[in-house]
Amino acid sequence: MFTYIKESIEELRNNVTVPPKEKSSNLMIIVAVFSILFALATWGVDSLFSKLIKLYFDNIIN
């Protein structure tokens, strides 16, 4: 376990680079936009399935 932690810290120090602030801001905006679009798409599909299930069960009962 200690070896794993030591190697992880070493890899972070040697192999990981932090992008400049401007690039990070641009990437953050892209991630936010796609997250909102994905959330809207999920909401839309959920609403559609909800209406279809309600319609299906209303037709079975009546």
N, C-alpha and C positions, 0 to 999 in steps of 0.2 A: 504494500500500500504506500509506504513512504517513497519507494522508488518511482511509483507512478506519479505521485505528487511532485517529486523532484524533477522528473522528466517533463511533466506538463508545464511547470514554471520555466524550465529551461527552453522549451519550445516557444512559449509565449515571449520570452526575452529575445530569442534569436530569429524566429520565423514569422512572427505576426507584426504587420505594420498597420498603423492607424492612418486612414486617409485624411487629407486636409479638410478643414472645417467646411469649406465651400462644397466640396464633393459630398461630404456627409450630409449636409443640408439638402442637397439635391436628391440624394438617395432616400432621405427621410420623407421628402415630399412624394416621391414615387411610391414608396411603400404605403404611405397614408392613403393615396388615391386608389391604389389597387385594393387595399383593405376595405375601403368604403364601397368600391364597386363589387367586391366579392360578398360583402355583407348585404348589399342591396339585391344581388342575384340570389343569395340564399333565402332572403326574406320573400322574394318573388316566387321562388319555387315552393317554399313552405306555404305561402298563401294559396297558391294554385292547388297543391295537394290537399290542403285543408278544405277548400271549396269542393273539390272533386269527391272527397270522402263524405262530406256533408250531403252532397247531391245524391251520392250512391245510397247512403243510409236512409235519406228521406224517401227515395223511390222504393226501397225495400219495405219500409214501414207502411207506406200508403199504398 
